[in-house]
Amino acid sequence: MSMLMDEEIKRWTAKRKSALVLEIIQGKTSVSEASRSYDLPPNEIEKWIEDGTRGMENALRANPQDVREQYEKQLKELQEAYGEAMLEIRARKKLQSLLGEDEK
């Protein structure tokens, strides 16, 4: 973590996040070490790694998607999942009412 340890980090810019993710990918540090060193939740660092991997995969495509297109696709997927979850909840409530069960 030499590159990042030189200065106290007050704000995690994209450049600093990228440097930390790269150090983890290169095996210079681990998520747990970085979490302790920088007082960051491990799941936040793991999210950075996931985002970086997704961005790298897109950058290496023959026809990369632009950022807006990526976010619109992700938003559409989340909206579809939400809609499905709401339908399931409504169906369960309807079944409960038909079976005469009280809502809990």
N, C-alpha and C positions, 0 to 999 in steps of 0.2 A: 504494500500500500504506500510505497514511497512517494509517488506522484501526488497523492491526496494528503498525505500526512504533513507535508511541508507547511501548510497553513490551516488554521482553524476554519472549518466550513460553517459559514453563517447561512448560506442559501444554496440549495442543491439545484444548480443550473443543469441544463441538458448536457453541457460539456462535462461537468463533474460526474453526473450520473453515468454518462457513457464511459468515462475513464474507470469508474468503479466496476461497471458491468464487464468491461474488457479485462480488468485484473482478475475478476472471478472466473471468466471464461478461460483465461490463460493459466489458471491454477495458482496465481500469485497470492490469492486470499480465498476465503470461503464466505458464504452468506453469513454464517454464524460469527465469524471473526469480524466481518464488516459491520454486522449488527451491533456487536459489543463496542467496537472502536468508535463508531459514529453515533451510537445511541439511536439506532433506527430499528423499527420493527422488521423482522426477517421477511414477513409477507410483503412489505413495501419494496424491499430490495428484489425479491422474487418477481414482483410485478414489473419492475424496471427491466429485469432480464427477459421476461416474457415479451414486453413491448419492444425491446431491442431486437430480439430474435425475429419477431413478426416484421419489424421494419427492415431488417437485413434480408429476410426472405423476399419481401416485396422488391427491394432494391435490386436483387439479383435475377428477377424475372425478366423474360424477354420483353414483356410489355408491362412495366410497373404501373400500379394503380396510383392515382394521386391521393393525397391525404384525405381530401374531402370525400372521395369515392370510398375509401376505406372506412371512414367514420359513418357514412351513410349506410353502407352494407352492415356494419356492426349494429347500428341503431335499428335497422330493419329486423335483424335477427333477434335483438332484444325485445322489440315490440311484438314479434310473433310469439316468442316464448312467454311473454307476459299475457298475451291474449289466450294462449293455450292454458296457462295456469288459472286465469279467471274463469274460463269455461269449465275446467275441472272442479273448481270451488263451487260454482253454481250448480253443477250436476250433483255434487255430493250433498249440498244443502237441499236440493230438490228430492233426492233419494231419502235423506233423513226425514223430511216433512212427509213424504209418502209412507214411510215406515212408522211414522208417528213418534219419532225420537225427538227429544228436546235438543236444541242447540246448546252446546257446552261452551 
